[in-house]
Amino acid sequence: ADEQLDLDDGRWEDIHVVTGALKLFFRELPEPLIPFSHFDPFIAAIKMQDPTRRGRCIRDLVFSLPPAHHDTMKVLFRHLCRVIEYKEENRMSVQSIAIVFGPTLLRPASEEGNMAMHMVFQNQVVEHILNQYSYIFPD
């Protein structure tokens, strides 16, 4: 059922409520924004030593996402880049956004293995896409 939200309702004035809702939306998806099939390739790409190869590989991986995932990612990351532009006021740097969204947007199909290790790379992937937004999503 389609829920009608009244965004003029006072409780939406707290930015944390909106951010929490956005994060929850992505966390509750049956499959993350970066599909399970792409988890290992993204992690492998972010571990590449050569920055040029790493950048190209991540761009190609983003491009290879299913259209709905790719297009949603473009809109979400464009928004997050705008949030970062105001980091002096909102204290949301690239790193802090990566910490918030990394594990939500990119996670392995099974939770085994070294979660702490994964998290470092999950955050680095999100950080990389934010930093390279205009290269990854040329208009």
N, CA, C and O atoms as CSV, one atom per row, in Angstrom:
chain,resi,resn,atom,element,x,y,z
A,1,ALA,N,N,0.837,-1.199,0.000
A,1,ALA,CA,C,0.000,0.000,0.000
A,1,ALA,C,C,0.874,1.252,0.000
A,1,ALA,O,O,1.891,1.309,0.691
A,2,ASP,N,N,0.473,2.239,-0.771
A,2,ASP,CA,C,1.229,3.497,-0.812
A,2,ASP,C,C,0.875,4.338,0.392
A,2,ASP,O,O,-0.286,4.688,0.606
A,3,GLU,N,N,1.890,4.658,1.176
A,3,GLU,CA,C,1.655,5.516,2.335
A,3,GLU,C,C,1.786,6.964,1.890
A,3,GLU,O,O,2.710,7.319,1.159
A,4,GLN,N,N,0.861,7.788,2.334
A,4,GLN,CA,C,0.958,9.209,2.047
A,4,GLN,C,C,1.691,9.887,3.212
A,4,GLN,O,O,1.231,9.848,4.353
A,5,LEU,N,N,2.816,10.498,2.914
A,5,LEU,CA,C,3.569,11.180,3.960
A,5,LEU,C,C,3.304,12.669,3.900
A,5,LEU,O,O,3.323,13.272,2.826
A,6,ASP,N,N,3.060,13.255,5.048
A,6,ASP,CA,C,2.906,14.702,5.121
A,6,ASP,C,C,4.237,15.284,5.575
A,6,ASP,O,O,4.555,15.276,6.764
A,7,LEU,N,N,5.009,15.787,4.619
A,7,LEU,CA,C,6.342,16.292,4.954
A,7,LEU,C,C,6.287,17.619,5.706
A,7,LEU,O,O,7.307,18.093,6.207
A,8,ASP,N,N,5.092,18.222,5.786
A,8,ASP,CA,C,4.950,19.446,6.588
A,8,ASP,C,C,4.747,19.118,8.067
A,8,ASP,O,O,4.804,19.996,8.927
A,9,ASP,N,N,4.511,17.844,8.339
A,9,ASP,CA,C,4.377,17.381,9.725
A,9,ASP,C,C,5.659,17.730,10.487
A,9,ASP,O,O,6.764,17.513,9.988
A,10,GLY,N,N,5.503,18.268,11.692
A,10,GLY,CA,C,6.633,18.761,12.473
A,10,GLY,C,C,7.764,17.778,12.690
A,10,GLY,O,O,8.921,18.185,12.799
A,11,ARG,N,N,7.449,16.471,12.757
A,11,ARG,CA,C,8.527,15.529,13.087
A,11,ARG,C,C,9.561,15.384,11.975
A,11,ARG,O,O,10.647,14.852,12.202
A,12,TRP,N,N,9.227,15.854,10.771
A,12,TRP,CA,C,10.199,15.788,9.670
A,12,TRP,C,C,11.197,16.940,9.714
A,12,TRP,O,O,12.134,16.993,8.916
A,13,GLU,N,N,10.988,17.869,10.659
A,13,GLU,CA,C,11.913,19.000,10.742
A,13,GLU,C,C,13.263,18.576,11.294
A,13,GLU,O,O,14.273,19.223,11.017
A,14,ASP,N,N,13.298,17.489,12.079
A,14,ASP,CA,C,14.559,16.991,12.612
A,14,ASP,C,C,15.275,16.215,11.509
A,14,ASP,O,O,14.810,15.162,11.073
A,15,ILE,N,N,16.404,16.747,11.067
A,15,ILE,CA,C,17.145,16.142,9.955
A,15,ILE,C,C,17.532,14.697,10.261
A,15,ILE,O,O,17.653,13.879,9.350
A,16,HIS,N,N,17.727,14.382,11.547
A,16,HIS,CA,C,18.131,13.017,11.918
A,16,HIS,C,C,17.012,12.010,11.630
A,16,HIS,O,O,17.277,10.847,11.324
A,17,VAL,N,N,15.766,12.469,11.732
A,17,VAL,CA,C,14.627,11.604,11.424
A,17,VAL,C,C,14.642,11.271,9.925
A,17,VAL,O,O,14.443,10.120,9.536
A,18,VAL,N,N,14.876,12.281,9.101
A,18,VAL,CA,C,14.905,12.091,7.653
A,18,VAL,C,C,16.082,11.188,7.263
A,18,VAL,O,O,15.928,10.254,6.475
A,19,THR,N,N,17.268,11.487,7.833
A,19,THR,CA,C,18.453,10.694,7.537
A,19,THR,C,C,18.256,9.249,7.970
A,19,THR,O,O,18.613,8.315,7.251
A,20,GLY,N,N,17.679,9.079,9.165
A,20,GLY,CA,C,17.420,7.737,9.671
A,20,GLY,C,C,16.466,6.970,8.768
A,20,GLY,O,O,16.652,5.778,8.525
A,21,ALA,N,N,15.441,7.660,8.272
A,21,ALA,CA,C,14.465,7.032,7.377
A,21,ALA,C,C,15.137,6.612,6.073
A,21,ALA,O,O,14.875,5.526,5.556
A,22,LEU,N,N,16.003,7.472,5.546
A,22,LEU,CA,C,16.720,7.177,4.305
A,22,LEU,C,C,17.623,5.955,4.479
A,22,LEU,O,O,17.646,5.052,3.643
A,23,LYS,N,N,18.369,5.955,5.592
A,23,LYS,CA,C,19.272,4.837,5.861
A,23,LYS,C,C,18.492,3.535,6.048
A,23,LYS,O,O,18.887,2.484,5.545
A,24,LEU,N,N,17.390,3.622,6.774
A,24,LEU,CA,C,16.553,2.453,7.029
A,24,LEU,C,C,15.991,1.911,5.715
A,24,LEU,O,O,15.962,0.700,5.497
A,25,PHE,N,N,15.547,2.813,4.846
A,25,PHE,CA,C,15.017,2.398,3.549
A,25,PHE,C,C,16.035,1.531,2.813
A,25,PHE,O,O,15.702,0.457,2.312
A,26,PHE,N,N,17.286,2.010,2.752
A,26,PHE,CA,C,18.310,1.261,2.026
A,26,PHE,C,C,18.697,-0.021,2.756
A,26,PHE,O,O,19.021,-1.024,2.120
A,27,ARG,N,N,18.666,0.006,4.097
A,27,ARG,CA,C,19.040,-1.194,4.850
A,27,ARG,C,C,17.980,-2.283,4.733
A,27,ARG,O,O,18.295,-3.471,4.784
A,28,GLU,N,N,16.716,-1.872,4.576
A,28,GLU,CA,C,15.612,-2.844,4.531
A,28,GLU,C,C,15.382,-3.431,3.136
A,28,GLU,O,O,14.581,-4.355,2.988
A,29,LEU,N,N,16.056,-2.921,2.128
A,29,LEU,CA,C,15.888,-3.486,0.781
A,29,LEU,C,C,16.274,-4.964,0.809
A,29,LEU,O,O,17.222,-5.343,1.497
A,30,PRO,N,N,15.538,-5.810,0.058
A,30,PRO,CA,C,15.873,-7.239,0.023
A,30,PRO,C,C,17.320,-7.460,-0.437
A,30,PRO,O,O,17.997,-8.381,0.020
A,31,GLU,N,N,17.769,-6.608,-1.337
A,31,GLU,CA,C,19.166,-6.658,-1.782
A,31,GLU,C,C,19.717,-5.239,-1.694
A,31,GLU,O,O,19.014,-4.282,-2.017
A,32,PRO,N,N,20.973,-5.096,-1.257
A,32,PRO,CA,C,21.517,-3.735,-1.099
A,32,PRO,C,C,21.589,-2.974,-2.433
A,32,PRO,O,O,21.449,-3.560,-3.507
A,33,LEU,N,N,21.808,-1.677,-2.338
A,33,LEU,CA,C,21.938,-0.850,-3.538
A,33,LEU,C,C,23.041,-1.400,-4.439
A,33,LEU,O,O,22.873,-1.472,-5.657
A,34,ILE,N,N,24.163,-1.786,-3.846
A,34,ILE,CA,C,25.186,-2.517,-4.603
A,34,ILE,C,C,24.868,-4.000,-4.393
A,34,ILE,O,O,25.056,-4.523,-3.295
A,35,PRO,N,N,24.387,-4.678,-5.438
A,35,PRO,CA,C,23.897,-6.053,-5.278
A,35,PRO,C,C,24.968,-6.989,-4.711
A,35,PRO,O,O,26.166,-6.742,-4.849
A,36,PHE,N,N,24.508,-8.069,-4.069
A,36,PHE,CA,C,25.433,-9.040,-3.483
A,36,PHE,C,C,26.453,-9.525,-4.514
A,36,PHE,O,O,27.624,-9.724,-4.190
A,37,SER,N,N,26.003,-9.712,-5.758
A,37,SER,CA,C,26.885,-10.215,-6.811
A,37,SER,C,C,28.068,-9.278,-7.062
A,37,SER,O,O,29.111,-9.703,-7.559
A,38,HIS,N,N,27.897,-7.999,-6.714
A,38,HIS,CA,C,28.951,-7.010,-6.974
A,38,HIS,C,C,29.823,-6.742,-5.748
A,38,HIS,O,O,30.782,-5.974,-5.828
A,39,PHE,N,N,29.499,-7.368,-4.617
A,39,PHE,CA,C,30.245,-7.072,-3.379
A,39,PHE,C,C,31.731,-7.376,-3.537
A,39,PHE,O,O,32.575,-6.499,-3.350
A,40,ASP,N,N,32.046,-8.629,-3.885
A,40,ASP,CA,C,33.456,-9.028,-3.991
A,40,ASP,C,C,34.222,-8.218,-5.046
A,40,ASP,O,O,35.342,-7.778,-4.786
A,41,PRO,N,N,33.629,-8.017,-6.237
A,41,PRO,CA,C,34.351,-7.190,-7.226
A,41,PRO,C,C,34.645,-5.757,-6.733
A,41,PRO,O,O,35.723,-5.225,-6.996
A,42,PHE,N,N,33.693,-5.138,-6.023
A,42,PHE,CA,C,33.938,-3.787,-5.493
A,42,PHE,C,C,35.054,-3.801,-4.451
A,42,PHE,O,O,35.910,-2.917,-4.436
A,43,ILE,N,N,35.039,-4.818,-3.574
A,43,ILE,CA,C,36.074,-4.908,-2.540
A,43,ILE,C,C,37.436,-5.134,-3.199
A,43,ILE,O,O,38.432,-4.525,-2.807
A,44,ALA,N,N,37.468,-6.016,-4.203
A,44,ALA,CA,C,38.725,-6.276,-4.918
A,44,ALA,C,C,39.232,-5.000,-5.587
A,44,ALA,O,O,40.432,-4.724,-5.590
A,45,ALA,N,N,38.308,-4.228,-6.149
A,45,ALA,CA,C,38.690,-3.000,-6.860
A,45,ALA,C,C,39.283,-1.966,-5.904
A,45,ALA,O,O,40.297,-1.339,-6.212
A,46,ILE,N,N,38.646,-1.789,-4.740
A,46,ILE,CA,C,39.108,-0.746,-3.810
A,46,ILE,C,C,40.470,-1.104,-3.225
A,46,ILE,O,O,41.193,-0.221,-2.762
A,47,LYS,N,N,40.830,-2.389,-3.242
A,47,LYS,CA,C,42.120,-2.831,-2.715
A,47,LYS,C,C,43.266,-2.627,-3.710
A,47,LYS,O,O,44.433,-2.783,-3.350
A,48,MET,N,N,42.937,-2.276,-4.966
A,48,MET,CA,C,43.987,-2.101,-5.987
A,48,MET,C,C,44.931,-0.980,-5.584
A,48,MET,O,O,44.501,0.083,-5.137
A,49,GLN,N,N,46.221,-1.232,-5.748
A,49,GLN,CA,C,47.235,-0.251,-5.354
A,49,GLN,C,C,47.297,0.924,-6.322
A,49,GLN,O,O,47.430,2.073,-5.902
A,50,ASP,N,N,47.202,0.638,-7.617
A,50,ASP,CA,C,47.335,1.685,-8.638
A,50,ASP,C,C,46.059,2.531,-8.686
A,50,ASP,O,O,44.995,2.027,-9.048
A,51,PRO,N,N,46.160,3.817,-8.321
A,51,PRO,CA,C,44.952,4.672,-8.252
A,51,PRO,C,C,44.205,4.775,-9.581
A,51,PRO,O,O,42.976,4.843,-9.591
A,52,THR,N,N,44.925,4.787,-10.694
A,52,THR,CA,C,44.277,4.894,-12.005
A,52,THR,C,C,43.452,3.650,-12.304
A,52,THR,O,O,42.300,3.740,-12.729
A,53,ARG,N,N,44.055,2.495,-12.077
A,53,ARG,CA,C,43.338,1.227,-12.294
A,53,ARG,C,C,42.155,1.107,-11.347
A,53,ARG,O,O,41.067,0.697,-11.752
A,54,ARG,N,N,42.370,1.467,-10.082
A,54,ARG,CA,C,41.305,1.399,-9.074
A,54,ARG,C,C,40.128,2.278,-9.499
A,54,ARG,O,O,38.976,1.846,-9.463
A,55,GLY,N,N,40.425,3.499,-9.896
A,55,GLY,CA,C,39.380,4.442,-10.303
A,55,GLY,C,C,38.585,3.954,-11.496
A,55,GLY,O,O,37.358,4.044,-11.520
A,56,ARG,N,N,39.306,3.427,-12.498
A,56,ARG,CA,C,38.647,2.948,-13.703
A,56,ARG,C,C,37.786,1.729,-13.390
A,56,ARG,O,O,36.669,1.595,-13.890
A,57,CYS,N,N,38.324,0.848,-12.558
A,57,CYS,CA,C,37.613,-0.388,-12.215
A,57,CYS,C,C,36.315,-0.076,-11.456
A,57,CYS,O,O,35.272,-0.664,-11.742
A,58,ILE,N,N,36.379,0.836,-10.505
A,58,ILE,CA,C,35.169,1.186,-9.746
A,58,ILE,C,C,34.150,1.873,-10.653
A,58,ILE,O,O,32.951,1.613,-10.555
A,59,ARG,N,N,34.632,2.750,-11.535
A,59,ARG,CA,C,33.715,3.392,-12.488
A,59,ARG,C,C,33.017,2.338,-13.347
A,59,ARG,O,O,31.806,2.405,-13.560
A,60,ASP,N,N,33.785,1.368,-13.838
A,60,ASP,CA,C,33.209,0.321,-14.686
A,60,ASP,C,C,32.218,-0.548,-13.909
A,60,ASP,O,O,31.191,-0.964,-14.446
A,61,LEU,N,N,32.535,-0.815,-12.647
A,61,LEU,CA,C,31.618,-1.615,-11.813
A,61,LEU,C,C,30.302,-0.870,-11.587
A,61,LEU,O,O,29.227,-1.465,-11.670
A,62,VAL,N,N,30.385,0.426,-11.301
A,62,VAL,CA,C,29.166,1.222,-11.104
A,62,VAL,C,C,28.346,1.210,-12.396
A,62,VAL,O,O,27.123,1.080,-12.375
A,63,PHE,N,N,29.047,1.349,-13.509
A,63,PHE,CA,C,28.376,1.357,-14.817
A,63,PHE,C,C,27.692,0.021,-15.096
A,63,PHE,O,O,26.676,-0.026,-15.789
A,64,SER,N,N,28.252,-1.068,-14.554
A,64,SER,CA,C,27.718,-2.411,-14.816
A,64,SER,C,C,26.533,-2.777,-13.918
A,64,SER,O,O,25.930,-3.837,-14.086
A,65,LEU,N,N,26.201,-1.905,-12.968
A,65,LEU,CA,C,25.062,-2.193,-12.076
A,65,LEU,C,C,23.765,-2.227,-12.883
A,65,LEU,O,O,23.663,-1.573,-13.921
A,66,PRO,N,N,22.772,-2.987,-12.410
A,66,PRO,CA,C,21.457,-2.929,-13.071
A,66,PRO,C,C,20.956,-1.480,-13.097
A,66,PRO,O,O,21.222,-0.720,-12.166
A,67,PRO,N,N,20.227,-1.089,-14.162
A,67,PRO,CA,C,19.806,0.315,-14.323
A,67,PRO,C,C,19.150,0.923,-13.081
A,67,PRO,O,O,19.453,2.064,-12.735
A,68,ALA,N,N,18.268,0.201,-12.410
A,68,ALA,CA,C,17.587,0.759,-11.233
A,68,ALA,C,C,18.596,1.063,-10.126
A,68,ALA,O,O,18.491,2.085,-9.448
A,69,HIS,N,N,19.566,0.180,-9.947
A,69,HIS,CA,C,20.598,0.378,-8.927
A,69,HIS,C,C,21.500,1.550,-9.310
A,69,HIS,O,O,21.802,2.416,-8.489
A,70,HIS,N,N,21.921,1.558,-10.569
A,70,HIS,CA,C,22.801,2.617,-11.061
A,70,HIS,C,C,22.147,3.990,-10.916
A,70,HIS,O,O,22.759,4.929,-10.409
A,71,ASP,N,N,20.899,4.094,-11.367
A,71,ASP,CA,C,20.215,5.393,-11.368
A,71,ASP,C,C,19.915,5.874,-9.950
A,71,ASP,O,O,20.014,7.066,-9.659
A,72,THR,N,N,19.548,4.939,-9.069
A,72,THR,CA,C,19.302,5.298,-7.670
A,72,THR,C,C,20.597,5.765,-7.020
A,72,THR,O,O,20.615,6.744,-6.273
A,73,MET,N,N,21.678,5.052,-7.315
A,73,MET,CA,C,22.973,5.415,-6.753
A,73,MET,C,C,23.372,6.823,-7.203
A,73,MET,O,O,23.881,7.615,-6.409
A,74,LYS,N,N,23.138,7.122,-8.471
A,74,LYS,CA,C,23.498,8.444,-8.996
A,74,LYS,C,C,22.772,9.553,-8.235
A,74,LYS,O,O,23.382,10.550,-7.848
A,75,VAL,N,N,21.465,9.374,-8.023
A,75,VAL,CA,C,20.661,10.384,-7.326
A,75,VAL,C,C,21.078,10.482,-5.847
A,75,VAL,O,O,21.246,11.577,-5.311
A,76,LEU,N,N,21.241,9.320,-5.204
A,76,LEU,CA,C,21.625,9.311,-3.786
A,76,LEU,C,C,22.987,9.975,-3.588
A,76,LEU,O,O,23.144,10.820,-2.707
A,77,PHE,N,N,23.963,9.596,-4.399
A,77,PHE,CA,C,25.318,10.132,-4.218
A,77,PHE,C,C,25.397,11.605,-4.604
A,77,PHE,O,O,26.185,12.356,-4.028
A,78,ARG,N,N,24.585,12.024,-5.576
A,78,ARG,CA,C,24.536,13.455,-5.893
A,78,ARG,C,C,24.034,14.226,-4.675
A,78,ARG,O,O,24.563,15.283,-4.333
A,79,HIS,N,N,23.005,13.680,-4.027
A,79,HIS,CA,C,22.482,14.300,-2.806
A,79,HIS,C,C,23.543,14.315,-1.702
A,79,HIS,O,O,23.745,15.339,-1.051
A,80,LEU,N,N,24.214,13.192,-1.493
A,80,LEU,CA,C,25.234,13.112,-0.438
A,80,LEU,C,C,26.387,14.079,-0.713
A,80,LEU,O,O,26.945,14.659,0.218
A,81,CYS,N,N,26.742,14.253,-1.976
A,81,CYS,CA,C,27.781,15.237,-2.332
A,81,CYS,C,C,27.343,16.645,-1.938
A,81,CYS,O,O,28.151,17.454,-1.482
A,82,ARG,N,N,26.058,16.922,-2.119
A,82,ARG,CA,C,25.538,18.236,-1.712
A,82,ARG,C,C,25.595,18.395,-0.201
A,82,ARG,O,O,25.913,19.475,0.296
A,83,VAL,N,N,25.287,17.322,0.539
A,83,VAL,CA,C,25.363,17.352,1.999
A,83,VAL,C,C,26.799,17.688,2.429
A,83,VAL,O,O,27.014,18.476,3.350
A,84,ILE,N,N,27.774,17.077,1.745
A,84,ILE,CA,C,29.189,17.280,2.085
A,84,ILE,C,C,29.620,18.722,1.822
A,84,ILE,O,O,30.492,19.247,2.515
A,85,GLU,N,N,29.017,19.356,0.832
A,85,GLU,CA,C,29.361,20.768,0.547
A,85,GLU,C,C,29.111,21.655,1.768
A,85,GLU,O,O,29.718,22.717,1.907
A,86,TYR,N,N,28.218,21.213,2.647
A,86,TYR,CA,C,27.882,22.003,3.844
A,86,TYR,C,C,28.500,21.394,5.101
A,86,TYR,O,O,27.961,21.548,6.197
A,87,LYS,N,N,29.623,20.705,4.946
A,87,LYS,CA,C,30.187,19.972,6.100
A,87,LYS,C,C,30.605,20.887,7.245
A,87,LYS,O,O,30.676,20.447,8.392
A,88,GLU,N,N,30.882,22.151,6.949
A,88,GLU,CA,C,31.227,23.081,8.032
A,88,GLU,C,C,30.043,23.236,8.990
A,88,GLU,O,O,30.223,23.305,10.206
A,89,GLU,N,N,28.831,23.291,8.430
A,89,GLU,CA,C,27.635,23.461,9.265
A,89,GLU,C,C,27.130,22.130,9.829
A,89,GLU,O,O,26.727,22.059,10.990
A,90,ASN,N,N,27.154,21.068,8.997
A,90,ASN,CA,C,26.493,19.822,9.414
A,90,ASN,C,C,27.462,18.753,9.931
A,90,ASN,O,O,27.036,17.685,10.371
A,91,ARG,N,N,28.760,19.044,9.876
A,91,ARG,CA,C,29.798,18.113,10.334
A,91,ARG,C,C,29.745,16.756,9.622
A,91,ARG,O,O,30.227,15.756,10.152
A,92,MET,N,N,29.158,16.727,8.418
A,92,MET,CA,C,29.120,15.486,7.650
A,92,MET,C,C,30.176,15.544,6.549
A,92,MET,O,O,29.933,16.058,5.458
A,93,SER,N,N,31.353,15.005,6.864
A,93,SER,CA,C,32.430,14.945,5.881
A,93,SER,C,C,32.239,13.702,5.006
A,93,SER,O,O,31.354,12.883,5.255
A,94,VAL,N,N,33.073,13.580,3.991
A,94,VAL,CA,C,33.053,12.378,3.160
A,94,VAL,C,C,33.209,11.139,4.043
A,94,VAL,O,O,32.500,10.148,3.873
A,95,GLN,N,N,34.154,11.212,4.994
A,95,GLN,CA,C,34.422,10.057,5.864
A,95,GLN,C,C,33.210,9.711,6.724
A,95,GLN,O,O,32.861,8.539,6.860
A,96,SER,N,N,32.566,10.727,7.307
A,96,SER,CA,C,31.434,10.414,8.184
A,96,SER,C,C,30.254,9.848,7.401
A,96,SER,O,O,29.548,8.968,7.893
A,97,ILE,N,N,30.039,10.344,6.195
A,97,ILE,CA,C,28.957,9.788,5.368
A,97,ILE,C,C,29.287,8.350,4.973
A,97,ILE,O,O,28.410,7.487,4.951
A,98,ALA,N,N,30.554,8.102,4.664
A,98,ALA,CA,C,30.977,6.742,4.299
A,98,ALA,C,C,30.756,5.773,5.456
A,98,ALA,O,O,30.359,4.627,5.244
A,99,ILE,N,N,31.014,6.234,6.680
A,99,ILE,CA,C,30.814,5.391,7.863
A,99,ILE,C,C,29.328,5.084,8.052
A,99,ILE,O,O,28.958,3.970,8.425
A,100,VAL,N,N,28.480,6.083,7.793
A,100,VAL,CA,C,27.038,5.906,7.958
A,100,VAL,C,C,26.470,4.993,6.865
A,100,VAL,O,O,25.674,4.099,7.152
A,101,PHE,N,N,26.881,5.221,5.615
A,101,PHE,CA,C,26.240,4.531,4.492
A,101,PHE,C,C,26.995,3.316,3.959
A,101,PHE,O,O,26.398,2.472,3.290
A,102,GLY,N,N,28.295,3.209,4.243
A,102,GLY,CA,C,29.086,2.088,3.721
A,102,GLY,C,C,28.437,0.731,3.930
A,102,GLY,O,O,28.127,0.039,2.960
A,103,PRO,N,N,28.225,0.340,5.183
A,103,PRO,CA,C,27.685,-0.994,5.462
A,103,PRO,C,C,26.225,-1.161,5.031
A,103,PRO,O,O,25.739,-2.285,4.912
A,104,THR,N,N,25.529,-0.050,4.797
A,104,THR,CA,C,24.125,-0.099,4.383
A,104,THR,C,C,23.999,-0.349,2.884
A,104,THR,O,O,23.123,-1.094,2.445
A,105,LEU,N,N,24.878,0.279,2.099
A,105,LEU,CA,C,24.765,0.228,0.640
A,105,LEU,C,C,25.515,-0.949,0.039
A,105,LEU,O,O,25.246,-1.367,-1.087
A,106,LEU,N,N,26.461,-1.477,0.808
A,106,LEU,CA,C,27.370,-2.497,0.274
A,106,LEU,C,C,27.614,-3.508,1.378
A,106,LEU,O,O,28.297,-3.217,2.360
A,107,ARG,N,N,27.048,-4.710,1.211
A,107,ARG,CA,C,27.290,-5.721,2.246
A,107,ARG,C,C,27.306,-7.099,1.611
A,107,ARG,O,O,26.681,-7.333,0.577
A,108,PRO,N,N,28.039,-8.014,2.252
A,108,PRO,CA,C,28.131,-9.370,1.686
A,108,PRO,C,C,26.818,-10.125,1.900
A,108,PRO,O,O,26.050,-9.804,2.807
A,109,ALA,N,N,26.571,-11.123,1.063
A,109,ALA,CA,C,25.340,-11.911,1.147
A,109,ALA,C,C,25.256,-12.645,2.481
A,109,ALA,O,O,24.172,-12.771,3.050
A,110,SER,N,N,26.390,-13.129,2.985
A,110,SER,CA,C,26.376,-13.774,4.300
A,110,SER,C,C,27.279,-12.980,5.226
A,110,SER,O,O,28.279,-12.403,4.799
A,111,GLU,N,N,26.913,-12.957,6.494
A,111,GLU,CA,C,27.622,-12.111,7.459
A,111,GLU,C,C,28.831,-12.817,8.078
A,111,GLU,O,O,29.348,-12.384,9.108
A,112,GLU,N,N,29.283,-13.915,7.440
A,112,GLU,CA,C,30.482,-14.563,7.982
A,112,GLU,C,C,31.708,-13.756,7.582
A,112,GLU,O,O,31.620,-12.730,6.908
A,113,GLY,N,N,32.854,-14.261,8.024
A,113,GLY,CA,C,34.089,-13.604,7.625
A,113,GLY,C,C,34.389,-12.434,8.523
A,113,GLY,O,O,33.729,-12.222,9.540
A,114,ASN,N,N,35.384,-11.684,8.139
A,114,ASN,CA,C,35.891,-10.619,8.981
A,114,ASN,C,C,35.089,-9.344,8.755
A,114,ASN,O,O,35.393,-8.559,7.858
A,115,MET,N,N,34.057,-9.146,9.581
A,115,MET,CA,C,33.165,-8.001,9.397
A,115,MET,C,C,33.879,-6.667,9.577
A,115,MET,O,O,33.620,-5.706,8.852
A,116,ALA,N,N,34.790,-6.622,10.564
A,116,ALA,CA,C,35.507,-5.364,10.818
A,116,ALA,C,C,36.371,-5.000,9.608
A,116,ALA,O,O,36.459,-3.840,9.208
A,117,MET,N,N,36.998,-6.019,9.048
A,117,MET,CA,C,37.836,-5.818,7.864
A,117,MET,C,C,36.973,-5.358,6.690
A,117,MET,O,O,37.317,-4.410,5.984
A,118,HIS,N,N,35.833,-6.054,6.492
A,118,HIS,CA,C,34.914,-5.676,5.421
A,118,HIS,C,C,34.523,-4.215,5.544
A,118,HIS,O,O,34.516,-3.473,4.562
A,119,MET,N,N,34.196,-3.813,6.775
A,119,MET,CA,C,33.651,-2.479,6.994
A,119,MET,C,C,34.608,-1.398,6.519
A,119,MET,O,O,34.189,-0.399,5.933
A,120,VAL,N,N,35.894,-1.601,6.773
A,120,VAL,CA,C,36.897,-0.635,6.304
A,120,VAL,C,C,36.769,-0.457,4.798
A,120,VAL,O,O,36.753,0.668,4.297
A,121,PHE,N,N,36.677,-1.568,4.082
A,121,PHE,CA,C,36.619,-1.495,2.617
A,121,PHE,C,C,35.254,-0.994,2.127
A,121,PHE,O,O,35.176,-0.265,1.138
A,122,GLN,N,N,34.176,-1.390,2.825
A,122,GLN,CA,C,32.844,-0.892,2.455
A,122,GLN,C,C,32.851,0.640,2.512
A,122,GLN,O,O,32.367,1.307,1.597
A,123,ASN,N,N,33.396,1.176,3.582
A,123,ASN,CA,C,33.450,2.629,3.740
A,123,ASN,C,C,34.333,3.261,2.673
A,123,ASN,O,O,34.004,4.322,2.142
A,124,GLN,N,N,35.455,2.616,2.358
A,124,GLN,CA,C,36.365,3.164,1.348
A,124,GLN,C,C,35.703,3.218,-0.024
A,124,GLN,O,O,35.940,4.153,-0.790
A,125,VAL,N,N,34.872,2.219,-0.341
A,125,VAL,CA,C,34.165,2.213,-1.629
A,125,VAL,C,C,33.230,3.425,-1.706
A,125,VAL,O,O,33.229,4.154,-2.698
A,126,VAL,N,N,32.434,3.633,-0.650
A,126,VAL,CA,C,31.494,4.765,-0.633
A,126,VAL,C,C,32.262,6.087,-0.697
A,126,VAL,O,O,31.870,7.008,-1.413
A,127,GLU,N,N,33.357,6.167,0.055
A,127,GLU,CA,C,34.196,7.360,0.056
A,127,GLU,C,C,34.735,7.644,-1.350
A,127,GLU,O,O,34.717,8.783,-1.817
A,128,HIS,N,N,35.208,6.597,-2.008
A,128,HIS,CA,C,35.762,6.737,-3.359
A,128,HIS,C,C,34.701,7.257,-4.331
A,128,HIS,O,O,34.968,8.161,-5.122
A,129,ILE,N,N,33.498,6.683,-4.267
A,129,ILE,CA,C,32.435,7.093,-5.198
A,129,ILE,C,C,32.035,8.552,-4.937
A,129,ILE,O,O,31.763,9.298,-5.877
A,130,LEU,N,N,32.000,8.952,-3.673
A,130,LEU,CA,C,31.703,10.356,-3.344
A,130,LEU,C,C,32.781,11.278,-3.898
A,130,LEU,O,O,32.481,12.296,-4.521
A,131,ASN,N,N,34.042,10.910,-3.664
A,131,ASN,CA,C,35.162,11.753,-4.105
A,131,ASN,C,C,35.284,11.818,-5.626
A,131,ASN,O,O,35.751,12.816,-6.174
A,132,GLN,N,N,34.864,10.754,-6.302
A,132,GLN,CA,C,35.027,10.675,-7.763
A,132,GLN,C,C,33.684,10.788,-8.481
A,132,GLN,O,O,33.539,10.328,-9.613
A,133,TYR,N,N,32.707,11.401,-7.818
A,133,TYR,CA,C,31.340,11.423,-8.355
A,133,TYR,C,C,31.276,11.859,-9.819
A,133,TYR,O,O,30.645,11.188,-10.636
A,134,SER,N,N,31.917,12.969,-10.154
A,134,SER,CA,C,31.768,13.511,-11.513
A,134,SER,C,C,32.477,12.652,-12.559
A,134,SER,O,O,32.123,12.692,-13.737
A,135,TYR,N,N,33.473,11.878,-12.136
A,135,TYR,CA,C,34.168,10.946,-13.047
A,135,TYR,C,C,33.313,9.692,-13.249
A,135,TYR,O,O,33.239,9.158,-14.356
A,136,ILE,N,N,32.671,9.229,-12.179
A,136,ILE,CA,C,31.884,8.000,-12.227
A,136,ILE,C,C,30.529,8.233,-12.891
A,136,ILE,O,O,30.020,7.370,-13.607
A,137,PHE,N,N,29.952,9.412,-12.644
A,137,PHE,CA,C,28.648,9.754,-13.239
A,137,PHE,C,C,28.768,11.011,-14.094
A,137,PHE,O,O,28.247,12.064,-13.726
A,138,PRO,N,N,29.460,10.906,-15.248
A,138,PRO,CA,C,29.554,12.108,-16.087
A,138,PRO,C,C,28.170,12.448,-16.630
A,138,PRO,O,O,27.436,11.558,-17.059
A,139,ASP,N,N,27.816,13.710,-16.615
A,139,ASP,CA,C,26.453,14.056,-17.058
A,139,ASP,C,C,26.336,14.141,-18.572
A,139,ASP,O,O,25.256,14.422,-19.093
